[in-house]
Amino acid sequence: MTHRRTFLKHAGLLAASLPLLPQALAANPALPLNGADKWRNLRQLFPQTPEVIHFSNFLITTHPKPVQDSIDHYRAELDRNPAKWMDWHSQSEWKREAEVRDWAARYLEVKPRQIALTGSTTEGLGMIYGGLQLAAHQEILTTEHEHYSANTTFDLREKRQGTKVRKLRLFDDPWNISTDQVLSTIDQAIRPETRVLGMTWVHSGSGVKLPIGQIGELVRKHNRNRDEQSRIIFVVDGVHGFGVENMRFAELNCDYFIAGTHKWMFGPRGTGLICAATEKMPAHLVPTFATFSEDEDFATIMTPGGYHSFEHRWSVGKAFELHLQLGKADVQARIHQLNDYFKQRVLDLPQLQLVTPLSSEHSAGFTFFRVKKQEDQDPYANYLIENKVMVDAVYRDAGPVIRTAPGLLNNEQEIDRALALLQKKL
Ligand SMILES: Cc1ncc(COP(=O)(O)O)c(C=O)c1O
Protein backbone atom coordinates (compact mmCIF):
# COMPACT_ATOMS: atom_id res chain seq x y z
CA MET A 1 0.00 0.00 0.00
CA THR A 2 2.87 2.35 0.77
CA HIS A 3 4.03 2.55 -2.81
CA ARG A 4 0.47 3.18 -3.88
CA ARG A 5 0.27 6.08 -1.47
CA THR A 6 3.55 7.42 -2.83
CA PHE A 7 2.07 7.27 -6.28
CA LEU A 8 -0.84 9.26 -5.01
CA LYS A 9 1.33 12.04 -3.78
CA HIS A 10 1.99 12.70 -7.46
CA ALA A 11 -1.73 12.58 -7.93
CA GLY A 12 -2.54 12.54 -11.60
CA LEU A 13 -5.47 14.43 -12.87
CA LEU A 14 -6.73 11.62 -15.04
CA ALA A 15 -9.87 11.27 -12.94
CA ALA A 16 -11.15 14.55 -14.22
CA SER A 17 -11.11 13.13 -17.71
CA LEU A 18 -13.07 9.98 -16.83
CA PRO A 19 -16.37 9.72 -18.67
CA LEU A 20 -19.41 10.93 -16.80
CA LEU A 21 -22.17 8.44 -16.20
CA PRO A 22 -24.63 8.37 -19.08
CA GLN A 23 -28.10 9.80 -18.72
CA ALA A 24 -29.45 6.26 -18.40
CA LEU A 25 -27.95 6.17 -14.93
CA ALA A 26 -29.90 9.13 -13.68
CA ALA A 27 -31.33 8.41 -10.24
CA ASN A 28 -34.96 8.74 -11.18
CA PRO A 29 -36.35 5.86 -13.14
CA ALA A 30 -38.89 6.69 -15.83
CA LEU A 31 -41.94 5.77 -13.75
CA PRO A 32 -42.66 7.84 -10.64
CA LEU A 33 -41.80 6.12 -7.40
CA ASN A 34 -44.39 7.95 -5.38
CA GLY A 35 -48.16 8.13 -5.27
CA ALA A 36 -50.66 5.32 -5.59
CA ASP A 37 -48.70 3.34 -8.19
CA LYS A 38 -45.42 3.48 -6.33
CA TRP A 39 -45.03 -0.25 -5.68
CA ARG A 40 -46.38 -1.29 -9.06
CA ASN A 41 -43.93 1.08 -10.75
CA LEU A 42 -41.08 -0.21 -8.63
CA ARG A 43 -41.84 -3.71 -9.85
CA GLN A 44 -41.38 -2.53 -13.43
CA LEU A 45 -37.72 -1.90 -12.65
CA PHE A 46 -37.10 -5.60 -12.01
CA PRO A 47 -36.89 -8.19 -14.79
CA GLN A 48 -38.39 -11.02 -12.70
CA THR A 49 -40.74 -13.40 -14.51
CA PRO A 50 -44.21 -12.04 -13.84
CA GLU A 51 -45.95 -15.43 -14.01
CA VAL A 52 -43.97 -16.59 -10.98
CA ILE A 53 -44.76 -15.42 -7.44
CA HIS A 54 -41.41 -14.53 -5.91
CA PHE A 55 -41.51 -14.91 -2.14
CA SER A 56 -37.80 -15.74 -1.87
CA ASN A 57 -36.10 -12.50 -2.80
CA PHE A 58 -34.43 -12.54 0.59
CA LEU A 59 -32.01 -15.16 -0.73
CA ILE A 60 -30.55 -13.00 -3.46
CA THR A 61 -32.01 -10.09 -5.36
CA THR A 62 -32.78 -9.46 -8.98
CA HIS A 63 -31.01 -6.29 -10.10
CA PRO A 64 -33.35 -3.32 -10.48
CA LYS A 65 -32.84 -1.20 -13.60
CA PRO A 66 -30.77 1.64 -12.06
CA VAL A 67 -28.40 -0.93 -10.53
CA GLN A 68 -28.23 -2.99 -13.72
CA ASP A 69 -27.65 0.11 -15.85
CA SER A 70 -24.78 1.11 -13.63
CA ILE A 71 -23.28 -2.40 -13.75
CA ASP A 72 -23.61 -2.44 -17.55
CA HIS A 73 -21.98 0.96 -17.82
CA TYR A 74 -18.97 0.05 -15.70
CA ARG A 75 -18.69 -3.37 -17.29
CA ALA A 76 -18.51 -1.83 -20.74
CA GLU A 77 -15.95 0.72 -19.56
CA LEU A 78 -13.82 -1.96 -17.90
CA ASP A 79 -14.01 -4.10 -21.02
CA ARG A 80 -12.95 -1.21 -23.20
CA ASN A 81 -9.93 -0.25 -21.12
CA PRO A 82 -9.58 -1.97 -17.73
CA ALA A 83 -6.20 -0.50 -16.84
CA LYS A 84 -7.55 3.04 -17.05
CA TRP A 85 -9.95 2.30 -14.21
CA MET A 86 -7.25 0.66 -12.13
CA ASP A 87 -4.91 3.58 -12.56
CA TRP A 88 -3.79 4.52 -9.07
CA HIS A 89 -2.58 7.91 -10.27
CA SER A 90 -6.13 8.85 -11.03
CA GLN A 91 -7.52 7.32 -7.79
CA SER A 92 -10.29 6.15 -10.04
CA GLU A 93 -11.11 2.99 -8.08
CA TRP A 94 -10.97 4.83 -4.76
CA LYS A 95 -13.28 7.54 -6.02
CA ARG A 96 -15.89 4.98 -7.05
CA GLU A 97 -15.63 3.29 -3.66
CA ALA A 98 -15.98 6.65 -1.94
CA GLU A 99 -19.19 7.31 -3.89
CA VAL A 100 -20.60 4.00 -2.69
CA ARG A 101 -19.64 4.78 0.91
CA ASP A 102 -21.29 8.19 0.60
CA TRP A 103 -24.61 6.62 -0.40
CA ALA A 104 -24.41 3.90 2.24
CA ALA A 105 -23.53 6.54 4.85
CA ARG A 106 -26.51 8.63 3.83
CA TYR A 107 -28.73 5.58 4.31
CA LEU A 108 -27.23 4.52 7.64
CA GLU A 109 -26.80 8.15 8.79
CA VAL A 110 -23.11 7.72 9.62
CA LYS A 111 -19.81 9.02 8.25
CA PRO A 112 -18.61 7.32 5.05
CA ARG A 113 -15.34 6.25 6.62
CA GLN A 114 -17.26 4.04 9.07
CA ILE A 115 -18.16 1.74 6.19
CA ALA A 116 -16.07 -1.10 4.77
CA LEU A 117 -17.23 -2.64 1.50
CA THR A 118 -17.41 -6.42 1.39
CA GLY A 119 -18.66 -9.17 -0.90
CA SER A 120 -21.39 -10.59 1.36
CA THR A 121 -22.66 -10.93 4.91
CA THR A 122 -20.60 -14.11 5.21
CA GLU A 123 -17.40 -12.28 4.31
CA GLY A 124 -18.16 -9.52 6.86
CA LEU A 125 -18.92 -12.05 9.60
CA GLY A 126 -15.62 -13.81 8.88
CA MET A 127 -13.70 -10.54 9.04
CA ILE A 128 -15.23 -9.36 12.32
CA TYR A 129 -15.79 -12.57 14.28
CA GLY A 130 -12.49 -13.88 12.93
CA GLY A 131 -10.50 -10.65 13.36
CA LEU A 132 -11.44 -9.47 16.86
CA GLN A 133 -8.56 -9.88 19.31
CA LEU A 134 -9.50 -11.72 22.50
CA ALA A 135 -7.30 -12.53 25.46
CA ALA A 136 -6.94 -16.25 26.21
CA HIS A 137 -9.50 -16.15 29.04
CA GLN A 138 -12.11 -14.14 27.08
CA GLU A 139 -15.12 -15.58 25.26
CA ILE A 140 -17.61 -14.88 22.50
CA LEU A 141 -21.21 -15.01 23.69
CA THR A 142 -23.77 -15.65 20.98
CA THR A 143 -27.00 -17.57 20.40
CA GLU A 144 -28.25 -20.91 19.17
CA HIS A 145 -30.20 -18.98 16.55
CA GLU A 146 -27.27 -17.82 14.42
CA HIS A 147 -26.99 -18.54 10.72
CA TYR A 148 -24.68 -21.20 9.32
CA SER A 149 -22.25 -18.47 8.17
CA ALA A 150 -21.75 -17.17 11.72
CA ASN A 151 -21.71 -20.64 13.24
CA THR A 152 -19.06 -21.86 10.83
CA THR A 153 -16.99 -18.73 11.48
CA PHE A 154 -17.15 -19.49 15.22
CA ASP A 155 -16.11 -23.11 14.58
CA LEU A 156 -13.19 -21.98 12.45
CA ARG A 157 -12.11 -19.49 15.08
CA GLU A 158 -12.28 -22.13 17.80
CA LYS A 159 -10.12 -24.40 15.63
CA ARG A 160 -7.60 -21.71 14.76
CA GLN A 161 -7.30 -19.81 18.05
CA GLY A 162 -9.08 -21.96 20.61
CA THR A 163 -11.52 -19.13 21.38
CA LYS A 164 -14.39 -20.18 23.62
CA VAL A 165 -17.82 -19.59 22.09
CA ARG A 166 -20.91 -19.90 24.30
CA LYS A 167 -24.38 -20.07 22.80
CA LEU A 168 -27.62 -18.94 24.42
CA ARG A 169 -31.14 -20.05 23.64
CA LEU A 170 -33.25 -16.89 23.64
CA PHE A 171 -36.63 -18.53 23.02
CA ASP A 172 -38.20 -21.94 22.49
CA ASP A 173 -41.36 -20.89 20.69
CA PRO A 174 -40.64 -17.94 18.39
CA TRP A 175 -44.29 -16.86 18.37
CA ASN A 176 -44.12 -16.34 22.16
CA ILE A 177 -40.91 -14.30 22.24
CA SER A 178 -40.81 -11.38 24.65
CA THR A 179 -38.34 -8.51 24.89
CA ASP A 180 -38.10 -8.90 28.68
CA GLN A 181 -37.23 -12.57 28.37
CA VAL A 182 -34.56 -11.91 25.73
CA LEU A 183 -33.00 -9.08 27.71
CA SER A 184 -32.95 -10.94 31.01
CA THR A 185 -31.49 -14.09 29.39
CA ILE A 186 -28.65 -12.04 27.92
CA ASP A 187 -28.20 -9.95 31.08
CA GLN A 188 -27.80 -13.04 33.25
CA ALA A 189 -25.50 -14.79 30.76
CA ILE A 190 -22.92 -12.00 30.46
CA ARG A 191 -19.78 -12.84 32.44
CA PRO A 192 -16.65 -10.82 33.21
CA GLU A 193 -14.84 -12.79 30.48
CA THR A 194 -17.49 -12.01 27.84
CA ARG A 195 -15.62 -9.88 25.31
CA VAL A 196 -17.89 -10.22 22.26
CA LEU A 197 -21.66 -10.43 22.06
CA GLY A 198 -22.85 -11.61 18.65
CA MET A 199 -26.51 -11.49 17.61
CA THR A 200 -28.58 -11.73 14.46
CA TRP A 201 -31.15 -8.98 14.04
CA VAL A 202 -33.74 -10.89 12.02
CA HIS A 203 -33.48 -14.69 12.13
CA SER A 204 -33.78 -16.69 8.94
CA GLY A 205 -34.79 -19.87 10.81
CA SER A 206 -37.85 -18.40 12.54
CA GLY A 207 -38.42 -14.85 11.28
CA VAL A 208 -37.84 -13.46 14.79
CA LYS A 209 -36.57 -9.87 15.00
CA LEU A 210 -34.55 -9.17 18.13
CA PRO A 211 -34.73 -5.84 20.01
CA ILE A 212 -31.17 -5.04 18.96
CA GLY A 213 -31.22 -1.41 20.15
CA GLN A 214 -32.27 -2.50 23.65
CA ILE A 215 -29.70 -5.29 23.72
CA GLY A 216 -27.13 -2.64 22.79
CA GLU A 217 -28.27 -0.49 25.73
CA LEU A 218 -27.85 -3.47 28.03
CA VAL A 219 -24.32 -3.96 26.70
CA ARG A 220 -23.56 -0.29 27.39
CA LYS A 221 -24.80 -0.71 30.94
CA HIS A 222 -22.40 -3.62 31.48
CA ASN A 223 -19.59 -1.68 29.82
CA ARG A 224 -19.85 1.20 32.30
CA ASN A 225 -17.77 -0.83 34.75
CA ARG A 226 -15.29 -2.21 32.25
CA ASP A 227 -12.03 -0.92 30.84
CA GLU A 228 -11.16 -0.84 27.13
CA GLN A 229 -9.56 -4.31 27.19
CA SER A 230 -12.57 -5.98 28.74
CA ARG A 231 -15.51 -4.01 27.39
CA ILE A 232 -18.09 -6.02 25.47
CA ILE A 233 -17.96 -5.57 21.71
CA PHE A 234 -21.46 -5.91 20.27
CA VAL A 235 -21.65 -7.40 16.76
CA VAL A 236 -24.85 -7.63 14.70
CA ASP A 237 -25.63 -9.72 11.64
CA GLY A 238 -28.21 -7.33 10.25
CA VAL A 239 -28.80 -8.67 6.78
CA HIS A 240 -32.53 -9.39 7.03
CA GLY A 241 -33.37 -6.09 8.67
CA PHE A 242 -31.31 -4.05 6.20
CA GLY A 243 -33.54 -2.70 3.45
CA VAL A 244 -36.62 -3.62 5.50
CA GLU A 245 -36.59 -1.70 8.77
CA ASN A 246 -36.54 2.08 8.93
CA MET A 247 -33.23 2.15 10.76
CA ARG A 248 -30.31 4.40 11.61
CA PHE A 249 -27.05 2.78 12.60
CA ALA A 250 -26.94 4.78 15.87
CA GLU A 251 -30.25 3.29 17.04
CA LEU A 252 -28.81 -0.22 17.09
CA ASN A 253 -26.21 0.67 19.74
CA CYS A 254 -23.75 -1.82 18.30
CA ASP A 255 -20.03 -1.76 17.48
CA TYR A 256 -20.27 -3.56 14.15
CA PHE A 257 -23.23 -3.94 11.84
CA ILE A 258 -22.70 -6.55 9.13
CA ALA A 259 -24.97 -7.08 6.14
CA GLY A 260 -25.07 -8.14 2.54
CA THR A 261 -26.49 -5.52 0.20
CA HIS A 262 -27.64 -8.13 -2.31
CA LYS A 263 -30.84 -9.22 -0.61
CA TRP A 264 -33.52 -6.80 0.59
CA MET A 265 -31.40 -3.80 -0.34
CA PHE A 266 -31.49 -4.68 -4.09
CA GLY A 267 -27.73 -4.11 -4.51
CA PRO A 268 -25.52 -5.95 -6.98
CA ARG A 269 -25.07 -9.66 -6.30
CA GLY A 270 -21.80 -10.23 -4.46
CA THR A 271 -21.83 -7.06 -2.37
CA GLY A 272 -22.15 -6.17 1.30
CA LEU A 273 -20.78 -3.91 4.00
CA ILE A 274 -19.65 -3.58 7.58
CA CYS A 275 -20.52 -0.39 9.45
CA ALA A 276 -18.39 0.34 12.53
CA ALA A 277 -19.21 2.69 15.39
CA THR A 278 -16.11 4.79 14.67
CA GLU A 279 -14.03 5.80 11.66
CA LYS A 280 -10.80 4.98 13.48
CA MET A 281 -9.40 1.49 13.05
CA PRO A 282 -9.62 0.02 16.57
CA ALA A 283 -6.75 -1.76 18.28
CA HIS A 284 -8.98 -4.75 19.07
CA LEU A 285 -9.42 -5.70 15.40
CA VAL A 286 -6.93 -7.20 12.95
CA PRO A 287 -7.84 -7.19 9.25
CA THR A 288 -8.21 -10.54 7.51
CA PHE A 289 -7.35 -9.36 4.02
CA ALA A 290 -4.88 -6.97 2.47
CA THR A 291 -6.76 -3.91 1.33
CA PHE A 292 -6.33 -2.14 -2.02
CA SER A 293 -8.11 0.91 -0.58
CA GLU A 294 -6.37 3.90 1.01
CA ASP A 295 -5.38 1.99 4.16
CA GLU A 296 -6.14 4.92 6.45
CA ASP A 297 -9.13 4.16 8.69
CA PHE A 298 -11.76 1.51 9.42
CA ALA A 299 -13.42 1.85 6.03
CA THR A 300 -10.32 1.64 3.92
CA ILE A 301 -8.32 -0.81 6.03
CA MET A 302 -11.24 -3.24 6.33
CA THR A 303 -12.33 -3.19 2.69
CA PRO A 304 -10.81 -6.40 1.29
CA GLY A 305 -8.46 -5.88 -1.58
CA GLY A 306 -7.67 -7.86 -4.67
CA TYR A 307 -9.16 -6.97 -8.01
CA HIS A 308 -12.90 -7.48 -7.75
CA SER A 309 -15.95 -7.53 -9.94
CA PHE A 310 -15.69 -3.74 -9.76
CA GLU A 311 -18.75 -3.12 -11.87
CA HIS A 312 -20.78 -4.69 -9.05
CA ARG A 313 -19.00 -3.00 -6.17
CA TRP A 314 -19.21 0.45 -7.77
CA SER A 315 -22.94 0.07 -8.41
CA VAL A 316 -23.97 -0.51 -4.79
CA GLY A 317 -24.69 3.20 -4.34
CA LYS A 318 -27.53 2.95 -6.86
CA ALA A 319 -29.36 0.54 -4.55
CA PHE A 320 -29.14 2.91 -1.59
CA GLU A 321 -30.23 5.75 -3.81
CA LEU A 322 -33.28 3.77 -4.88
CA HIS A 323 -34.19 2.90 -1.29
CA LEU A 324 -33.82 6.51 -0.20
CA GLN A 325 -35.98 7.58 -3.09
CA LEU A 326 -38.67 5.10 -2.00
CA GLY A 327 -38.32 6.36 1.57
CA LYS A 328 -37.10 4.17 4.42
CA ALA A 329 -40.30 4.65 6.41
CA ASP A 330 -42.49 3.73 3.42
CA VAL A 331 -40.40 0.65 2.67
CA GLN A 332 -40.81 -0.56 6.24
CA ALA A 333 -44.53 0.19 6.29
CA ARG A 334 -45.19 -1.66 3.02
CA ILE A 335 -43.18 -4.76 3.93
CA HIS A 336 -44.85 -4.96 7.35
CA GLN A 337 -48.25 -4.41 5.78
CA LEU A 338 -47.77 -7.37 3.43
CA ASN A 339 -46.46 -9.60 6.18
CA ASP A 340 -49.30 -8.65 8.54
CA TYR A 341 -51.72 -9.57 5.78
CA PHE A 342 -49.97 -12.88 5.08
CA LYS A 343 -49.86 -13.77 8.79
CA GLN A 344 -53.56 -13.08 9.26
CA ARG A 345 -54.35 -15.29 6.28
CA VAL A 346 -52.16 -18.10 7.71
CA LEU A 347 -53.95 -17.80 11.06
CA ASP A 348 -57.28 -18.24 9.25
CA LEU A 349 -56.22 -21.70 8.07
CA PRO A 350 -56.54 -24.25 10.91
CA GLN A 351 -54.09 -26.68 9.26
CA LEU A 352 -51.27 -24.11 9.42
CA GLN A 353 -49.22 -22.89 12.36
CA LEU A 354 -47.67 -19.44 12.18
CA VAL A 355 -44.08 -19.67 13.43
CA THR A 356 -42.92 -16.06 13.00
CA PRO A 357 -44.16 -13.71 15.76
CA LEU A 358 -47.32 -11.84 14.82
CA SER A 359 -46.22 -8.47 16.17
CA SER A 360 -44.06 -6.20 14.05
CA GLU A 361 -42.07 -5.45 17.20
CA HIS A 362 -40.61 -8.96 16.90
CA SER A 363 -40.72 -9.58 13.17
CA ALA A 364 -39.73 -7.88 9.92
CA GLY A 365 -40.15 -9.20 6.35
CA PHE A 366 -40.60 -12.92 7.02
CA THR A 367 -43.76 -14.96 7.36
CA PHE A 368 -42.73 -18.50 8.24
CA PHE A 369 -45.30 -21.17 8.93
CA ARG A 370 -45.69 -24.93 8.97
CA VAL A 371 -48.32 -27.45 8.11
CA LYS A 372 -49.30 -28.82 11.52
CA LYS A 373 -48.29 -32.34 12.53
CA GLN A 374 -45.88 -32.70 9.60
CA GLU A 375 -42.18 -33.14 10.33
CA ASP A 376 -41.36 -32.82 6.64
CA GLN A 377 -42.48 -29.55 5.04
CA ASP A 378 -40.64 -30.23 1.77
CA PRO A 379 -43.63 -31.75 -0.07
CA TYR A 380 -45.64 -28.55 0.54
CA ALA A 381 -42.81 -26.22 -0.41
CA ASN A 382 -42.08 -28.32 -3.51
CA TYR A 383 -45.74 -28.30 -4.48
CA LEU A 384 -45.79 -24.51 -4.27
CA ILE A 385 -42.59 -24.22 -6.30
CA GLU A 386 -43.94 -26.61 -8.97
CA ASN A 387 -46.89 -24.24 -9.17
CA LYS A 388 -44.64 -21.21 -9.58
CA VAL A 389 -44.68 -19.92 -6.04
CA MET A 390 -41.06 -19.49 -4.93
CA VAL A 391 -40.69 -20.46 -1.26
CA ASP A 392 -38.45 -22.93 0.52
CA ALA A 393 -38.52 -25.27 3.50
CA VAL A 394 -35.80 -25.38 6.15
CA TYR A 395 -35.33 -27.10 9.50
CA ARG A 396 -33.31 -24.94 11.88
CA ASP A 397 -33.58 -23.69 15.47
CA ALA A 398 -37.36 -23.24 15.20
CA GLY A 399 -38.01 -26.68 13.68
CA PRO A 400 -39.44 -27.29 10.22
CA VAL A 401 -40.84 -24.21 8.48
CA ILE A 402 -41.92 -23.04 5.07
CA ARG A 403 -40.22 -19.71 4.46
CA THR A 404 -41.85 -16.82 2.66
CA ALA A 405 -40.61 -13.24 2.49
CA PRO A 406 -43.29 -11.00 1.02
CA GLY A 407 -41.46 -7.84 0.00
CA LEU A 408 -41.72 -4.73 -2.12
CA LEU A 409 -42.12 -6.72 -5.33
CA ASN A 410 -45.18 -8.62 -4.04
CA ASN A 411 -48.81 -7.72 -3.47
CA GLU A 412 -51.84 -8.98 -1.54
CA GLN A 413 -53.28 -10.80 -4.56
CA GLU A 414 -50.17 -12.96 -4.79
CA ILE A 415 -50.52 -13.90 -1.13
CA ASP A 416 -54.15 -14.90 -1.71
CA ARG A 417 -53.20 -16.96 -4.77
CA ALA A 418 -50.38 -18.76 -2.96
CA LEU A 419 -52.56 -19.69 0.01
CA ALA A 420 -55.46 -20.76 -2.20
CA LEU A 421 -53.05 -23.07 -3.97
CA LEU A 422 -51.66 -24.47 -0.73
CA GLN A 423 -55.16 -25.13 0.58
CA LYS A 424 -55.70 -27.60 -2.25
CA LYS A 425 -52.86 -29.72 -0.88
CA LEU A 426 -53.81 -29.56 2.81
C1 LIG B 1 -29.03 -14.46 9.02
C2 LIG B 1 -28.13 -14.65 7.83
N1 LIG B 1 -26.86 -14.24 7.89
C3 LIG B 1 -26.02 -14.39 6.84
C4 LIG B 1 -26.45 -14.93 5.66
C5 LIG B 1 -25.49 -15.03 4.51
O1 LIG B 1 -25.69 -13.95 3.67
P1 LIG B 1 -24.73 -13.64 2.45
O2 LIG B 1 -25.30 -14.39 1.29
O3 LIG B 1 -24.84 -12.17 2.21
O4 LIG B 1 -23.38 -14.08 2.81
C6 LIG B 1 -27.78 -15.36 5.54
C7 LIG B 1 -28.27 -15.94 4.26
O5 LIG B 1 -29.32 -15.63 3.78
C8 LIG B 1 -28.63 -15.24 6.65
O6 LIG B 1 -29.90 -15.67 6.60
The ligand as an ORCA input file, in Angstrom:
! r2SCAN-3c Opt
* xyz 0 1
  C     -29.030    -14.464      9.019
  C     -28.134    -14.651      7.826
  N     -26.856    -14.243      7.892
  C     -26.022    -14.386      6.843
  C     -26.445    -14.933      5.658
  C     -25.485    -15.031      4.514
  O     -25.693    -13.945      3.666
  P     -24.734    -13.640      2.446
  O     -25.295    -14.390      1.290
  O     -24.837    -12.173      2.207
  O     -23.384    -14.082      2.810
  C     -27.779    -15.363      5.537
  C     -28.268    -15.935      4.265
  O     -29.325    -15.626      3.776
  C     -28.632    -15.238      6.652
  O     -29.901    -15.670      6.604
*
